[in-house]
Amino acid sequence: MFKKRIFAAGLLIALLAGSMTGCFRKDEPQQTGKLEPVRLVYYRMFDDEDVIRPLIQQYQSTHSNVQITYRKFTNLEEYQNLIVNELAEGEGPDIFSAPNYWILPNKKKLAPAPVDFVSPQVFRDTFVNVAANDMIFSDPADGVEKVYGIPMMVDTLALYYNKSAYEDKIPARGKPPVTWAELQEDVFLLTKKDQSFERFEQAGIAMGRSDNIARSTDILFLLMIQHGIDFYNDNMSKAEFSRQRTGTATGVSVSPAAEALGLYTGFALPANKNYSWNQYISDVNSSTKELETFARGKVVMIFGYSYLYDQLAAQIKDLEGKGVKTISLNNVGIVPVPQVNDPATSTEKRDAYANYFVETVSRTSDHPQEAWDFLVFMSNKENLQYYNEKTHRPTSRRDMIEDQMKDPIYGVFAEQIGYAESMPIYDYAKYSEIFSKAVDSVLATVSVTDAVRIAEEEINALLPPEGMSTPAAVIN
């Protein structure tokens, strides 16, 4: 079925050069004589070759002079270091995947798409808003707005929960609430304390610490976005997230970042009513961290991206094979992340946090046009439908959202794409260290205001004086 669909898509590409949405160039220059051989090297994280190879083969079937070598990686830190080092030596891949937050501070290492290949304006019409914000910048060479990457998917944090625990304790709703205030109350009702070493028979939510929660930094970024934080100044040369503003409800000057940090850490402070997480309930040195705790039924809610579902299924199967009692995979539910304000009564926009990979072209490539032509082909609707079927990764295209929202498991991730936001990050690993230290300091009785101020100072020590280059256009 896929081969028939993708063969038709390949013919369409060959005849119309990506006319599926008007996003890409419509006229393919005619070739005469023997075409020059083109060899492209493609680096990508996580996806097995059997997922990507059929797309490569189909492209090569209509571009006989192009040979694409694919290489998969699994360790993100090693992968990024390899690419940076190879590009610095004038080598490296022609095409590679990169985290969305990596593109802006590293755009000088990239070859943007020729404007006649990928139109920035129709890119915005074709791909979701967060992708346009993350991928469209002015080219330092000529000042023209250009596209620096094409996403095959856009993933967001969602809330996984144990259905049985909710039916037992909060049957009137049977699932997590839509606001953080309600969730704090739910956590109090769901948490069962005992005299065990872990101190919890059942924790309400995995939240509050930095050491034994896999995506602690991303959860904190989500809260900062939801609290309306202004992270940087205009040219992103200085972090300013410690600035205070007058709270609309209290009239007291507060820092949105401090509010976000206080909300996050509150779940790990024993004096709080909604205390539900400590250093014992999830192993700091475990690769699975809170995932295993959730699989064992020891915590009701955890945050995760779309791929967490498959990881959870594998974790449950592994634990069952060892004779460990687990929850049933049928008891796993997924809902959108809570909001500060109730969407049913508030005029404020909802916010989710997006963290995803995009495909881009290296400035060291000898064949940037051919590389971009391949990415245009990869991102057409038929090919991204195939990719979603193989990986369950949520789409990056507007015209696929409605169908994906119907999926009983992964539909939540498609639902959140439209209101997803991202965080411009100069160095993700160092930002994570800084905010982890901020979380730890609050748990050690430092005030959230001081913790935020110190984190801001440390991030400012990292930022280049010229800034990260403000995007050419930000779509609200």
N, C-alpha and C positions, 0 to 999 in steps of 0.2 A: 504493500500500500504506500509506504513511504517512498520507495524507489520511483513509483509512478508519479507521485506528487512532485518529488524533487526533480525528476526528469523534465516535467512540464515547466517547473520553475526555472530550470536551467535554460530551456529553450526561450522562455520569456526574457530572461536576462540577456541572452545572446542577441535577441531581436530588438529589445527595447532598452537594454542597459539600465535596468532598475526602474522602470516606469511605474512600479506598483503603487507609489504614493505621490509621485512627482517630486520626491525628496532628492533624487539624484539625477545626474546628467542624462539627457535623453538621446544624445547623438554619439554613437560609437564611431571613432575615426576608422575609415576603411584601411585595411592592411593589404599591401601588395608584396608579392615575393615571399621569400622565406622569412619567418619571424625569428628574431633573436631569442635564443634560449634565456629563460628567466628562472633563477633559483631563489626561492623565498624560504626563510627559516622562521618558524612560528613557535613561540614559547607560550605555554598556558598553564595555569594552576588548576589542579584537581581533576578536570575532566579526562577520563580515559580516552585513549586514541580511538576506540571503537565507537565513541560518541561523535567525535569530530571528523574522523577519517572519511565517512560517507559524503560529508559536505565538501571536503577537499577533493575527493575523487570526482564528484559531479562537476565542480568548477573546472578541474583539469580536463574533463571530457570535452569542454567547449573552449578551452584555452590550452591547446596541445603543446605550446611552447613553455608553459609554466610548470615548474616542479616545486611542490611545497613539502618541506620536511617539518614534521610535528614533534615537539618534545614536551612531555608532561612533567610538572613539578608538584611537590606536596608540602614542602617547608617554605612558608612565606618569607621568613627573614632571609634564608639562604637564597631564595629566588630573587628577591629585590636586590640583595648585595651583588649577586652575579650580574644582573642586568646593568646596574649602575657602573660596576667595574668594567664590564665589556664595552658599554657605550663610551666610557671615558677613554678607552683605548682605540676608539673608532671601529669597534667590531660589534658583536652582539646580534640579536635576532632582527629580522626585518619587521615582524609583527609580534606583538606580545600583549598579554593581559596585564592590567595594573589595577590596583584599588582606585575607586573613584576619587578619593581624597589625595591620591598621589599625583594626579595629572597637573593641577594648578602649580604647585611649587616646582615641578619638574618639566614644565612645558617646553623649555629651551632644549631639552633632550629629544623632543618629538618633532615629527614632520606632520603639520596639520593637513587635513584633507584639502585638495584643491577646491576652490569655491564652485567650479563647474562640475565637480564630482558630487559634493555634498553641500547643499544650500543650507546655511544656518537657520533661515527663517522656516523653511519647510521641515528641517530637522525638529524644530520646536513643535510643529504641527503633527509630526509622526511619532516622536518619542515623548515620554512623560516629562513633566516639568523639571523634576530634580535632575534628570539627565542633561537637559539643556543648561541648567545652572552650573553643572559640574564640568561640562564638556566644551562650551562655547566661550572663547576668549579672543581678544585682539592679538594678532600675530606681531611680535616685536619687530619683525623684519620690515613690515609694510603698514602696520596699524590697522589692517583689514580684519574684520571679525571672521573667525574660522572655527571649524569643528576639529577637536583634538582627539576624539575617541567615539566609538560606537558601542553601546552596551547591548549584549545579547539578553540580559536580564537585569532587573533591579529588585534587590531583596530588602526586606525591612524586618525590624524586631517585632515580634508578636508575643502574646502571652499564652503559654501552654498551661493547661490545668487538668487536675484529676476530677473527672465528672462525678465519680462516686462520693468523693469527699464533699463536694458541693451539694449533692442530693441529700447527703446525710445531715449536714449542718445548716445549709441555707436553701432548702427545697423550694421556697417561694420564688426564687430566681433561678437556681440550678446552674449558674455560671458566674464568672467574675463580673464585676460592675463596670460602668463606663467612666467613672471618675476615681482619682487617687484618694479623695476623702472617703468614699465608700469602700475602696479597697483596704484602707487602713482598718476600718471597722470589720471587714470580712476576715482579715488576717487575725484579729483578736478572737473572733468566733471559731476560726478553723484550727488555730494553734492549740496543741495538747502538750502541756509540759509534764515531765515526770522526773524521777530521781536517777535516771540513767546517766552514763558518762556524757552522752550527747545533750542531755537536759530536755530533749524534746521527743515525745512519742511521734508527734507529727507537727512539722513546722508549716506555717501558713504560706510563706513565700521565701524564695532564695534571693535575698536582697540586703544590702547594707555593708558588706565587706568587700575588700579588693583582692584577697588572696585565694579564696575558694569559690569564686563565682566566675565562670569562664568569660562572660561578656560584661563585666562590671563597668568598664570604661564606657562602653556603648550605651548602657542603661543610663549612666550619668549624663552623657551627651544628649540622649533623648530628653531627659528632664530639663536640661539647660535650654534646649530648643523650645520645649513646651512652656517654659517660664519666660520666654521672649528675650533671651539674653542677646546682647550685642557683644560678640566675642572680641572683635578687633576694631581698630580705627578704619578709616576709609580705604587706605591702600594696604591694609593688613601688615603694617610694619610694627604694630604695637598691640598687645592684648589689653583689653579694657573691661574684662568681664567682672571685675570687682566693684565697678561703679554702682552706686546706690540710686534708687529712685523711690518716690513716694508711693507706698502701697495704696491701691484704690479702695480697699476695704478698711484699712486701719489708719491711713494717713501718716503712718510711720515710715521713715526712710529705710529701705531694705535693698539688699543686693539680690537680684534674681538668681545669680549663681549660688549665693549662700542659701537661698530658699531651696534650690534644687539639691544641693549637697546635704542640707538638713533633712529633706524628705528621704533621700537615699539612705543615709546612715541611720536614720531613725529606727529602721527595722532590725538593727544590730545592737541597739543600746538597751541593756537589761531594764533600765528604769522606765522605758516607754511602754505604754499599753499595748502597742502593736509589735513588741519585741518577738522575733521569730527566727533569728539566725545567729549562729556563733561559729567559732573556729573548729568546733568538734563535729558538727553534723555533716560536713563535706570535707574530704581529705584535700589539704592544700597541695600535696604532691601528686595527686591523682590526675591523669589526663582527662578523665571524664567529669571530675568535680561534681557540681550539683546535678548533672545528668543522671548519674547513678543513684543519687539520693532520691530524685524524682521517680526513677524506675522502681525503686524499692518501696515507694509509697510513703516515704519519710518527709516529703514536702509536697504541698498541694499545687504550688504555682512556680514556674520558672520562665525566664525570657529566652527567646531563641529565634533564629532565622528559619527559613523554610527547610533547609537541609537538616535541621535538628530532628525532624520527624523520622527520617531514615536512620539517623544515628540512635535515636531512642528505640526504634524497633530492633536494631541490632543489639543494643545494650540489654533490653529485656530478654531477648533470645539467649544471649550469653550468660546472664545471671540465672535464668531458668535451667540452663544446661549444667550449672554448678550447684543446683539445688537451692538457690536463694529465692525466697518469696518475692514476687514482683506484682505490680499492677498489670492489668490487661491492656493491651494496645487499644482495644475498643473503648477503654475508659479515658483515653487521652483526647482532650478537646483543645481547640485553638481559637482565641478571640483577639480582636484588635487591642493595642496597648491602651491603658487608661489615659484619660485626658485630665487636665487641670479643671476645665469647665465642662459641664454637661452639654454635649452637642445638641441635645433636644431642646434646650432652653437658651443656649448661648449663641451669640453671633460671631464669636471667635472661631477662627479656622482650626480644625483638628491638626495634629502634628504626629507624624511617625518618623522614625529614624532610619535612613537608608544607608546601607553599606554593601557595596557590590563591586564587581570587576567590569572593566571595559576593555575593548580591543583597540589598540593604537599602533602607530607606525613609528619606528625609530628614525631619528634624523640621520643616522649613519647608514640607512638602507640605500643600496644602489638602485633600487626599483620602487620608489615610494608610490608612483602612480599605479603600478600593478598591485602593490600591497593594498592600497585603498580600494581598488576595483574588487579585490577579493572580499574585503570587509563589507562593501556594499552588497555583494552577493550573499554573504553570510547573514546579513540582517534583514533580508526580505521576509515577508510574513510567513510564507510557506516553510522556510528554513527555521524560523524561530518557533513555529508550531511543532516542528519535528523535535527541536531542542527541548522544548517544554515537556513533550511526551517522554523523552528519554531521561530527563533530569528532575522534572517537577519544579524547576526554577521559575519564579514568576516573571512575566514578560516585561520588556522595556517599552513596548509599543502600545500606543493608545487604542488601536483598532483590535487588540486582543484581550483587553481588560475584561470586557463584559462577559465573554465566554469563560474566562478563567475564574471569574468570581463565583461561578456555579459549582466549582469543584468542592465537594463536601469536606475535604481535608485542607487543601492549599488555597481555597478561595479567599481566605482572610488576607493573604499576602497580596493578592491582586487588588483587593478592596482598599488596602492602605497605600498603594502606589501613588494614587492621585494627590494625596496630601502629605507625601513623604518629603522630608528635608534632610540635608546632609550638613556636615560640619567641615569647613576648610581646615585642614590639618597639615602643619609643616613637617612634623615627624611623629607618626603615630606611636611608635614604640616609646619615644621619650615623653610624649604627652601622657601615655598610659602610666608610665612611672611616676610622673608628677602628680597626676590625679589619684593614683593609688596611695601615694604618700599623704595626699590631702585627706582621703578617706580614713587612713590609719590614724592620722593625727586627731581627727574629730573623735574617733573611738577611744583615743587616749586623753580626752577631755580638752583639747584645743577647741576654741570657738570656731564655728563655721565661717565667720567673717575673717578671722585671722588665717584660717586654712586656705580660703579662696585668695586672699591677698598674697600669700606666699606662693601659691601655685601660679598666679599671674606674673609675679616677679621672675619665677623660674622659666616660664614660657617666653617672656620677653628677652631673656638671656639667650634663647635659641634663635629667635627670629632675625632674619637678615635686615640690615638698616633700610634697604630699598623696598622692603615689603615682599609679599608673595604675588604681586600683580593682581589687581582687582579685576574680576571678570568684566568683559566688555558690556554685558547686559545681564541683569538679574531679573528674572520673572517672578513676581510675587504671586 
